[in-house]
Amino acid sequence: MARHRKAHHAEPEERQPLAHRRPPLRGSFRAHAARPAPVRSRRCARSCASASGRAAARVAARVLRGTRGRADQPSVDPVVLQTCAVVPLILGLATRVLLREDKRPVHWLLAGLLTSIACWGVAAGIARARGAGGTLPILAATAVPPLYILTIAFHSRVAAFEKSRALCLATCAPFAALAVLAATNPLHGLVIRDVPGTDVPARAWAGPGFWAFEMWTFGYILTGLAFVGHRVVRGPTRDDRRRAALIVLATLAPFLAHTVQLFGWFPFGFPVTTAALGLTALLVVVGMDRLALLEAQPVVQRDVVEHLHDGLVLADANGVVIDANRAGERLVGAAREALRGRRLEQLVAALIPGGREGALPLEDGREVEIETRDGRRLELCMGSVHALADQPAGRFLVLRDRTDQWREERTLQQRQRLESVGVLAAGVAHEVNNPLAFVRANLTHVQEIAARLPKALAEGDRDARELVELPDVVAETLEGLDRIGRIVDSLLRFARPPSEQRREVSLNQVAAEALRFAGLHRGGRSVHVETKLDPDLPRVEASEDRLVQVALNLVLNAKQALADRPGGALCIETAREGDEVVLRVRDNGPGVPAALRDRIFDPFFTTRQPGEGTGLGLAIAYDIVREHDGALELESQAGPGASFAVRLPLHRTRAAGP
């Protein structure tokens, strides 16, 4: 095969030693090495370094060329000169990227891309200096396109590349095969059919392997431009659009120069691809220094999802897990690779002690609070993503760790209870001291009678009239003790910790039980009782006994307010209002004065006469309803009387382990 440039018809000159063809270089390395004069200023140092660089370039050009230059030819080939100038710049830029402390994958890829470009530049310079092409530049260039597309993809935050290592490897696979073809070209000649001259168009020597390489390269470059091109117009900020435009310009410069060289068009008389790469390196430097090119990457939704404190588990339309964020992995206790392929119901069942699949219903929009095997409190909420045809395209599960919040709530409740001790102590002291006073007086009187009783009996005193008063004294004493017992019982109920024994409860049944217990209390005029119970009322998860206690307190308060009032009427009703179920107790009694409405739920506050109540009934009811995440309200109404409403949420369910 022909391995020479275009032959000259003139007879070649007689080869002479290099020293005889051209006078020695004044700025050679040896000349400067033999000149030990010290550098006295920065300007002198820069001039010396510049002279040394020019001399080194001329010497390197002569050594690499290996041929005797003609008198009418330049001493340094323009392509070799471009290589000597651009390669150090690109390697310096790669070093600068590698010296960063906060390196991310995009920085490693950019450093690899710059290094591969520098290797290609050196290979192209060597081939140009020798006057022949060969497979060395092609072999060096096979790493550039895949590193370019990966760098652009990671800089543009393309999810498919960031999340799939297989896709990144597949991107490199075609060029790895082309590198093998280039390395073994002497065996098959599929890449180049002949070692070309430096100015011969590619169509004269390129084989099918080379054109496959060019097609893949063009495809990768156009794909990279598509990744970043839309941000030139639609970037969210002006700086983002400027950065995108700079990347496009830095890509187009060597791309167009290479296209011109590929088809043998040389506007300047020689290829300028290497110089275009130098322009690209300068643009990257400007982007790093002026526009924070490597710091300001786009923030995408998955970044926000990954940094959420709440766990997020994604599933397909059939409920099979496909992905999860880092918080989801932490709360579930498994890596996302282990979660993929499992059903959401299985995942939730594994969290609950003794849970089985399907035991805890997961409905869209419904919040469920569970206690996990390790004692944590998690709040779960299920949702669906719907397609255009209103068909579920996927499901998601949000997990929120409420352990610390739950502990803080318990601590706050305990603190509030401790703060109430002062109020309770004052109320107890006032309420208990009164009956204790007459109990002590009565017992003292009984003691005096008992002391005189043996003497009176011995003397046969028929006028021991004190004995007649004894039954009344004992009855008053027992009544005082009963009152003390009621106060202590109410105090114990108020201080009792909340019960976790809960089940599905119907407020209709709660209302019926409260009315049944209220009917056992005697006294007062008969009250007309009306019930309006919703037959389709949803159930709530609660403690039935404690809710009956709440409803009973409200009914008894209404009956006592209607005592000695003709035409007294009481209505108890249940209904669903939005995401809540409501139990409402209304009466047509005197109502609650506006000045007392803010104190109606305070412990020991009562509007009754002394001895008729402890003032703890509504306070206990309020505390019980709050334990169920509900609200006990004194509603305003246009007519006479009072209306109390117990509101319990439907969308919240508690599930605790045994």
C-alpha positions in Angstrom: 0.0 0.0 0.0 1.1 3.5 -0.7 2.5 5.2 2.4 3.6 8.6 1.1 2.3 12.1 0.5 1.9 13.5 -3.0 5.3 13.1 -4.8 7.1 16.2 -6.1 8.5 16.0 -9.6 11.6 18.0 -8.7 14.6 16.1 -7.6 15.0 15.9 -3.8 17.8 17.9 -2.3 20.7 16.1 -0.9 19.9 15.3 2.8 22.2 17.2 5.1 22.6 17.2 8.8 20.1 19.4 10.7 22.9 21.7 11.9 24.1 22.3 8.3 20.6 23.2 7.0 19.7 26.0 9.4 21.8 28.0 11.8 21.4 27.1 15.4 18.3 28.4 17.2 19.1 31.4 19.5 16.2 30.6 21.8 16.9 26.9 22.2 16.6 25.0 25.5 20.4 24.5 25.6 21.1 28.1 25.1 18.9 29.1 28.0 20.2 26.3 30.2 23.8 27.6 29.7 22.7 31.1 30.6 22.4 31.1 34.4 21.6 34.8 34.8 19.0 35.4 37.5 15.5 36.6 36.7 15.0 40.0 38.3 11.4 40.8 37.4 8.1 39.1 36.5 8.3 40.7 33.1 11.7 39.2 32.4 10.4 35.8 33.6 7.5 36.0 31.2 9.7 36.9 28.3 12.1 34.1 29.0 9.3 31.6 29.3 7.8 32.9 26.1 11.1 32.6 24.2 11.6 29.1 25.6 8.2 28.1 24.5 8.7 29.3 21.0 12.0 27.6 20.8 10.6 24.3 22.1 7.8 24.5 19.6 10.3 24.8 16.7 12.5 22.0 18.0 9.5 19.8 18.6 8.2 20.5 15.1 11.5 19.6 13.5 11.8 16.4 15.5 8.3 15.3 14.8 8.4 16.2 11.2 11.5 14.1 10.6 11.9 15.6 7.1 14.0 18.3 5.7 12.1 21.5 5.3 12.2 23.4 2.0 13.1 27.0 1.8 9.6 28.0 0.8 7.8 26.0 3.5 7.2 27.2 7.1 9.4 25.7 9.7 6.4 24.7 11.9 3.3 23.0 10.6 0.1 24.9 11.6 -1.6 21.8 13.0 1.4 20.9 15.1 1.5 24.5 16.3 -2.2 24.3 17.3 -1.5 21.0 19.1 1.5 22.5 21.1 -0.7 25.5 22.1 -4.0 23.9 22.8 -3.1 20.6 24.5 -1.4 22.2 27.6 -4.4 24.5 27.9 -6.8 21.6 27.9 -4.8 19.5 30.3 -4.5 22.6 32.6 -8.3 22.9 32.5 -8.7 19.2 33.3 -6.3 19.6 36.3 -8.3 22.5 37.5 -11.5 20.5 37.5 -9.8 17.6 39.3 -8.5 19.8 42.0 -12.0 20.8 43.1 -12.9 19.6 46.6 -16.6 19.1 46.0 -16.4 16.9 42.9 -19.6 15.3 41.6 -20.0 12.9 38.8 -20.2 15.7 36.2 -16.8 16.9 37.3 -15.2 13.5 36.8 -16.8 13.2 33.4 -15.7 16.6 32.3 -12.1 15.9 33.4 -12.2 12.6 31.5 -13.6 14.4 28.4 -10.9 17.1 28.5 -8.2 14.4 28.9 -9.5 12.4 26.0 -9.6 15.5 23.8 -6.0 16.2 24.8 -5.0 12.7 23.9 -6.7 13.0 20.5 -4.9 16.3 19.9 -1.5 14.8 20.6 -2.3 11.8 18.3 -3.5 14.2 15.5 -0.4 16.3 15.9 1.9 13.3 15.7 0.1 12.0 12.6 0.4 15.5 11.0 4.0 15.8 11.8 4.8 12.4 10.2 2.8 13.3 7.1 0.5 10.3 7.4 -2.8 9.6 9.1 -3.1 6.0 10.4 -5.5 4.7 13.0 -3.9 6.4 16.0 -6.0 9.6 15.9 -9.2 7.5 15.4 -8.3 5.2 18.3 -7.7 8.2 20.5 -11.0 9.9 19.5 -13.2 6.9 20.4 -13.5 8.1 24.0 -14.6 11.6 23.2 -18.2 11.2 22.0 -19.4 8.9 24.9 -17.8 11.1 27.5 -19.3 14.2 25.8 -22.9 12.9 25.9 -22.5 11.6 29.5 -21.1 15.0 30.6 -24.0 16.9 29.0 -26.5 14.4 30.3 -25.3 14.7 33.9 -24.9 18.5 33.7 -28.5 18.7 32.4 -29.7 16.3 35.1 -31.2 13.8 32.7 -32.8 11.2 35.0 -32.4 8.2 32.7 -28.6 8.6 32.8 -28.3 9.6 36.5 -30.4 6.6 37.7 -29.2 3.9 35.3 -25.6 2.7 35.2 -26.6 0.2 32.5 -27.5 3.1 30.2 -24.2 4.8 30.8 -22.4 1.6 29.9 -24.5 1.1 26.8 -23.6 4.6 25.7 -20.0 3.6 25.7 -20.4 0.2 24.1 -20.5 1.3 20.4 -17.3 3.3 20.7 -15.6 0.5 22.5 -16.4 -1.8 19.5 -15.1 0.9 17.2 -11.9 1.2 19.2 -11.4 -2.5 18.8 -11.9 -2.2 15.0 -9.4 0.7 14.9 -6.8 -1.3 16.8 -7.2 -4.3 14.6 -7.5 -2.4 11.3 -4.4 -4.0 9.7 -6.2 -7.3 9.8 -9.4 -6.3 8.0 -9.1 -2.7 6.8 -12.6 -1.8 7.8 -11.7 1.6 9.3 -9.2 2.9 6.8 -8.3 1.4 3.4 -5.0 3.2 3.2 -2.8 5.3 5.4 -3.9 8.7 4.2 -1.9 11.8 3.6 -2.6 14.8 5.8 -4.7 16.8 3.2 -6.6 13.9 1.5 -10.4 13.9 2.0 -11.9 11.1 4.1 -13.8 9.7 1.2 -10.6 8.6 -0.4 -9.4 6.4 2.4 -12.3 5.9 4.9 -13.8 2.4 5.4 -17.2 1.5 6.7 -16.0 1.4 10.3 -14.8 5.0 10.1 -18.2 6.1 8.7 -20.0 4.2 11.5 -17.8 6.0 14.0 -18.7 9.4 12.4 -22.4 8.6 12.4 -22.4 7.7 16.1 -20.4 10.8 16.9 -22.8 13.1 15.0 -25.7 11.4 16.7 -24.2 11.8 20.2 -23.4 15.5 19.5 -26.8 16.3 18.2 -28.4 14.5 21.2 -26.2 16.5 23.6 -27.3 19.7 21.9 -30.9 18.6 22.3 -30.4 18.1 26.0 -29.1 21.6 26.5 -30.5 23.5 23.6 -34.0 24.0 24.9 -32.6 25.8 28.0 -31.2 28.5 25.7 -34.8 29.6 25.1 -36.7 28.2 28.1 -34.2 28.5 30.8 -35.8 29.7 34.1 -33.2 32.5 34.6 -31.1 34.7 32.5 -27.9 33.1 33.8 -29.2 29.7 33.1 -29.9 30.7 29.5 -26.4 32.2 29.2 -24.8 29.0 30.5 -26.8 26.9 28.0 -25.8 29.2 25.1 -22.2 28.9 26.1 -22.3 25.1 26.1 -24.0 25.1 22.7 -21.3 27.4 21.3 -18.5 25.4 22.9 -20.0 22.3 21.2 -20.6 23.8 17.8 -17.1 25.2 17.4 -15.2 21.9 17.1 -18.2 20.1 15.6 -18.3 22.5 12.6 -14.5 22.5 12.3 -14.4 18.7 12.2 -17.2 18.6 9.6 -15.3 20.9 7.4 -12.1 18.8 7.8 -14.1 15.6 7.2 -15.1 16.6 3.7 -11.7 18.2 2.8 -12.7 21.8 3.0 -9.9 24.0 4.3 -10.8 27.7 4.3 -7.4 28.6 5.9 -5.4 26.0 3.9 -5.1 23.6 6.9 -7.5 22.0 9.4 -8.5 24.1 12.4 -10.3 21.5 14.6 -7.5 21.6 17.2 -7.8 25.4 17.4 -11.6 25.1 17.7 -11.0 22.8 20.7 -8.9 25.5 22.2 -11.7 27.9 21.8 -14.0 25.4 23.5 -11.5 25.2 26.4 -11.5 29.0 26.7 -15.3 29.1 26.7 -15.3 26.5 29.5 -12.9 28.6 31.5 -15.1 31.7 31.0 -18.2 29.7 32.0 -16.5 28.4 35.2 -15.2 31.9 36.2 -18.1 34.1 35.1 -21.2 32.0 35.0 -20.6 29.3 37.7 -20.9 26.7 34.9 -20.1 23.6 37.1 -21.8 24.9 40.3 -25.2 25.9 39.0 -26.8 22.7 37.8 -30.6 22.6 37.3 -32.6 21.5 40.4 -35.1 18.9 39.4 -38.1 17.4 41.2 -36.2 14.2 42.1 -33.7 16.4 44.1 -36.6 17.7 46.1 -38.1 14.3 46.6 -34.7 12.8 47.7 -34.3 15.5 50.3 -37.8 15.3 51.8 -38.0 14.3 55.4 -41.2 12.3 54.7 -40.8 8.9 53.1 -42.2 8.4 49.6 -42.8 5.0 48.0 -43.9 4.9 44.4 -45.9 2.0 42.9 -47.5 1.2 39.5 -51.2 0.9 38.9 -51.2 -2.6 40.4 -49.6 -1.5 43.7 -46.2 -3.0 42.9 -43.4 -0.9 44.3 -41.1 0.6 41.7 -39.1 3.3 43.6 -38.6 5.0 46.9 -36.7 8.0 48.2 -34.0 7.9 50.9 -36.4 8.8 53.7 -38.7 6.0 52.5 -35.8 3.5 52.7 -35.0 4.7 56.2 -38.6 4.5 57.5 -39.3 1.2 55.9 -36.0 -0.3 56.9 -35.0 -1.6 53.4 -33.1 -0.4 50.4 -35.1 0.5 47.3 -33.6 -2.4 45.4 -35.2 -4.7 48.0 -38.5 -2.8 47.9 -38.9 -3.1 44.2 -41.4 -5.8 43.2 -43.2 -5.9 46.6 -46.8 -4.9 47.0 -47.7 -1.8 49.1 -50.0 -3.9 51.3 -47.1 -6.3 52.0 -44.9 -3.4 52.9 -47.4 -1.9 55.3 -48.2 -5.2 56.9 -44.5 -5.8 57.6 -44.4 -2.7 59.6 -47.1 -3.6 62.1 -46.5 -6.2 64.8 -48.4 -9.3 63.9 -49.9 -7.5 60.9 -51.2 -9.4 57.9 -51.7 -8.2 54.4 -54.9 -6.3 54.0 -55.5 -5.9 57.7 -55.0 -2.2 57.5 -57.2 -0.6 54.8 -55.3 1.9 52.7 -57.6 4.3 50.9 -56.7 7.4 48.9 -56.5 10.4 51.1 -56.9 8.5 54.4 -54.3 9.0 57.0 -53.4 6.0 59.2 -51.2 6.2 62.3 -49.5 2.9 63.2 -47.1 1.8 65.8 -44.2 -0.2 64.3 -42.4 -3.3 65.6 -39.6 -1.1 67.0 -42.0 1.3 68.8 -42.0 4.2 66.2 -45.1 6.1 65.3 -45.6 6.4 61.6 -48.4 8.3 59.8 -49.3 6.7 56.5 -51.2 8.4 53.6 -52.1 6.7 50.3 -52.7 8.5 47.1 -53.1 7.8 43.3 -51.8 9.4 40.2 -54.5 9.4 37.4 -53.9 9.4 33.7 -55.7 11.5 31.1 -58.6 9.0 31.0 -59.0 9.3 34.7 -57.5 5.8 35.1 -54.9 5.3 37.9 -51.5 5.4 36.4 -49.7 4.7 39.7 -50.0 4.9 43.4 -47.8 6.4 46.1 -47.4 6.0 49.9 -46.3 8.9 52.1 -44.7 7.9 55.4 -44.2 10.5 58.1 -42.3 9.7 61.3 -44.3 11.1 64.2 -42.4 9.5 66.9 -40.7 12.6 68.2 -43.9 14.6 67.7 -45.9 12.0 69.5 -43.5 12.0 72.4 -43.6 15.8 72.5 -47.4 15.7 72.6 -47.4 13.2 75.4 -44.9 15.4 77.3 -47.0 18.5 76.7 -50.1 16.7 77.9 -48.2 15.5 81.0 -47.0 19.0 81.5 -50.5 20.4 81.1 -51.7 17.8 83.6 -49.0 18.8 86.1 -49.8 22.5 85.6 -53.5 21.6 86.3 -52.5 20.1 89.7 -52.4 23.6 91.2 -56.0 24.3 90.0 -57.1 20.8 91.0 -55.5 21.2 94.5 -57.3 24.5 95.0 -60.6 23.1 93.8 -60.2 19.9 95.9 -59.3 21.9 98.9 -62.4 24.1 98.6 -64.8 21.3 97.6 -63.5 18.7 100.1 -63.0 21.0 103.1 -66.6 21.9 103.3 -68.0 18.4 103.7 -65.0 17.5 105.9 -65.9 20.3 108.2 -69.4 19.1 109.0 -68.3 15.5 108.9 -65.8 16.3 111.6 -68.4 18.3 113.5 -71.0 15.5 113.2 -68.5 12.9 114.3 -67.5 15.0 117.3 -71.1 15.3 118.3 -71.6 11.5 117.8 -68.5 11.0 119.9 -69.9 13.2 122.7 -73.3 11.3 122.6 -71.5 8.0 122.6 -69.5 9.1 125.7 -72.6 9.9 127.6 -74.6 6.9 126.3 -73.2 4.3 128.9 -73.9 6.6 131.8 -77.4 7.4 130.6 -78.3 3.8 130.1 -76.9 2.9 133.5 -79.1 5.6 135.1 -82.0 4.6 133.0 -82.4 8.2 131.7 -85.5 8.1 129.7 -84.9 11.7 128.5 -81.8 10.9 126.5 -83.1 13.0 123.7 -79.7 13.2 122.0 -80.2 9.7 120.7 -83.1 11.0 118.6 -80.6 13.2 116.6 -78.2 10.4 116.0 -79.8 9.1 112.7 -79.8 12.6 111.2 -76.2 13.2 112.2 -75.1 9.8 110.6 -77.1 10.6 107.4 -75.4 14.0 107.0 -72.1 12.4 107.6 -72.6 9.7 105.0 -73.8 12.4 102.5 -70.6 14.3 103.1 -68.5 11.2 102.6 -70.4 10.5 99.4 -69.7 13.9 98.1 -66.0 13.5 98.9 -66.1 10.2 97.0 -67.6 11.8 94.0 -65.0 14.5 93.9 -62.2 12.0 94.3 -63.7 9.8 91.6 -64.0 12.7 89.2 -60.4 13.8 90.0 -59.1 10.3 89.3 -61.0 10.2 85.9 -59.5 13.5 85.0 -56.0 12.4 85.9 -56.4 8.9 84.2 -54.0 8.4 81.3 -55.6 7.9 77.9 -56.6 4.4 76.9 -55.3 2.9 73.7 -57.9 0.1 73.6 -59.8 1.3 70.6 -62.1 -0.2 68.0 -64.6 0.7 65.3 -67.4 2.5 67.1 -70.7 3.9 66.0 -71.7 7.2 67.5 -75.4 6.1 67.2 -74.6 3.3 69.7 -72.8 5.8 71.9 -75.8 8.1 71.9 -78.2 5.3 72.7 -76.0 4.1 75.7 -75.7 7.6 77.0 -79.5 8.1 77.0 -80.0 4.7 78.7 -77.6 5.6 81.5 -79.1 9.1 81.8 -82.6 7.5 82.3 -81.4 5.8 85.5 -80.9 9.1 87.2 -84.0 10.2 89.1 -85.2 13.7 90.1 -86.5 16.7 88.3 -89.3 17.1 85.9 -89.6 14.7 82.9 -87.7 16.0 79.9 -88.8 15.3 76.3 -86.0 13.5 74.5 -85.7 13.5 70.8 -83.2 11.6 68.7 -82.0 12.2 65.1 -79.5 9.5 64.4 -78.0 9.1 60.9 -78.5 5.4 59.9 -75.6 5.7 57.4 -73.2 7.3 59.8 -69.6 6.0 59.3 -67.8 4.4 62.2 -64.8 5.9 63.9 -62.0 4.2 65.7 -62.2 5.1 69.4 -62.8 4.0 72.9 -66.5 3.4 73.2 -66.6 3.6 77.0 -64.9 7.0 77.1 -67.1 8.4 74.3 -70.2 7.2 76.2 -68.8 9.1 79.2 -68.6 12.3 77.1 -72.1 11.9 75.8 -73.5 11.1 79.2 -72.0 14.2 80.7 -73.5 16.3 78.0 -77.0 14.7 78.4 -76.9 15.1 82.2 -75.8 18.7 81.9 -78.8 19.3 79.6 -81.2 17.5 81.9 -80.0 19.5 84.9 -80.3 22.8 83.0 -83.9 21.8 82.2 -84.8 20.9 85.8 -87.9 22.7 87.1 -88.4 24.2 83.6 -91.7 23.4 82.0 -91.6 22.2 78.4 -88.0 21.1 78.6 -86.7 19.4 75.5 -83.4 17.7 74.7 -82.3 16.6 71.2 -79.4 14.3 70.5 -78.4 13.8 66.9 -75.6 12.4 64.8 -74.5 13.4 61.3 -71.6 13.4 58.9 -70.2 16.8 58.1 -67.4 16.7 55.5 -64.6 14.6 56.8 -66.0 14.5 60.3 -68.8 12.7 62.2 -70.6 14.9 64.7 -72.6 14.0 67.9 -74.7 17.0 68.9 -76.7 17.6 72.2 -79.1 20.5 72.2 -81.6 21.8 74.8 -84.0 24.7 75.1 -82.8 25.6 78.6 -81.4 28.9 79.8 -78.2 28.5 77.8 -74.7 29.7 78.7 -74.1 33.5 79.2 -71.6 35.0 76.8 -69.3 36.1 79.6 -68.9 32.4 80.8 -68.5 30.7 77.4 -64.6 30.9 77.5 -64.5 29.3 81.0 -67.1 26.5 80.4 -64.4 23.8 79.9 -62.2 24.9 82.8 -61.8 22.3 85.7 -64.0 23.0 88.7 -66.0 25.7 86.9 -69.7 25.3 87.4 -72.8 27.5 87.4 -74.7 25.2 89.8 -75.3 25.7 93.5 -72.6 24.4 95.9 -72.9 20.7 96.5 -74.7 20.1 93.2 -71.7 19.3 91.1 -67.9 19.2 91.0 -67.3 21.2 87.8 -65.1 18.5 86.3 -67.7 16.9 83.9 -67.1 19.1 80.9 -63.3 19.3 81.5 -63.1 15.5 81.5 -65.3 15.3 78.4 -63.1 17.9 76.6 -59.9 16.0 77.5 -61.4 12.7 76.2 -62.4 14.2 72.9 -59.0 15.8 72.4 -57.4 12.4 73.0 -59.4 11.2 70.0 -58.0 14.1 67.8 -61.4 15.7 67.9 -63.0 18.8 69.3 -65.8 19.5 71.8 -67.4 22.8 71.0 -70.1 25.0 72.6 -72.0 26.1 69.4 -73.8 29.4 69.0 -77.5 29.1 68.1 -80.2 31.6 67.4 -82.8 30.3 69.9 -82.6 29.7 73.6 -80.7 26.9 75.2 -77.2 25.4 74.6 -75.8 23.2 71.9 -72.6 21.1 72.4 -71.0 19.3 69.5 -68.5 16.4 69.6 -66.5 16.4 66.3 -64.3 13.4 65.4 -62.2 13.1 62.2 -63.0 10.4 59.7 -59.7 10.6 57.7 -57.5 9.6 60.7 -57.3 6.2 62.1 -55.0 4.8 64.8 -53.6 1.3 64.6 -51.5 0.1 67.5 -49.9 -3.2 68.0 -51.0 -5.6 70.7 
